[in-house]
Amino acid sequence: MSDDRTTAPDGGESSTGTVDALLSGTRIGQFLSVGVAGATLETVVLSLLDPVLGLPFLVAKAVGAEASITLMFLLNDNWTFDGESDASVVRRWLRSNSVRIVGVGIAAGIGQALVTFVDPGVVVAGFDVWAPVANLAGIGVAMVVNYVAESLFTWRIGV
């Protein structure tokens, strides 16, 4: 278990300990680094399965996303949140998958909403880059949601 927990007067964990654990700069940095690794793997898998092997985009995206989710789980489980949960590895993996799938939906929904309702037509070097900008905004929001949900639900820090 993490050393940054505090004990409440009743012997349980305090909410201050949970907040401190969530705001750990080291843990946030590790989580972001793991996210970069996951995004890289998803991009590589997508790049191989879609154009090289000819799989439909959404099938390639789903396979890449699950490969990414599993890699991020393994890295977070053994580095970012090492020793934080007493649950079995299968239970943690299922929880993490649940969180990440919700995160994908949040990112996609925000990206779609921005593209549909906000599109200011951001053009760089003659290319409209609003869709990638909107996608990154969605990913940013989903990353915050994922971090909090993974911390509290998957690994149960401070709980």
C-alpha positions, 0 to 999 in steps of 0.5 A: 500500500502507498505510504501517503495515506493518513488515518482518520480518528476512527481508524479508517483512511481519511479523505485527505489521504485519498486527495493527497494520493490522487494529487501525487505528482509522481503518480500522475506523471507515471499515469501520463507516461503509461498513457503515451505508451498505450497511445503509441501501441494503439497507433502501431496496431491500427497502422498495421491492421488497417492499411497493411492487413486491410481490416476495416478501420473500426475493427483495427481501432477496437483491436488496437484499443484493447491492446493499448488498454491491456498494456496500460493496465499491466504498466499501471498495475506494476508501476503506477499503482504497484501494491495498491490493491488486494483484488486479484489481477483478473478483477483489477484488469476487468475493472480497468477495462470497464473504466477505459471503455467508458473513457473511450466513450467520453473521448469520442463523445466530446470529440464528436460534439466539438466537431459537430457543434463548435468547428471553428475551422482551424487550418494549418498549412492548408489542412483543417486540423480541428478534428485532431484538436477536438480528438485531443480535447476529448482524450484530455478530459477522458484522461482525467476521468480515467485517472480518478476512476482507475485510482479509486475503482481499479486500485482503490487508493486511499479507500 
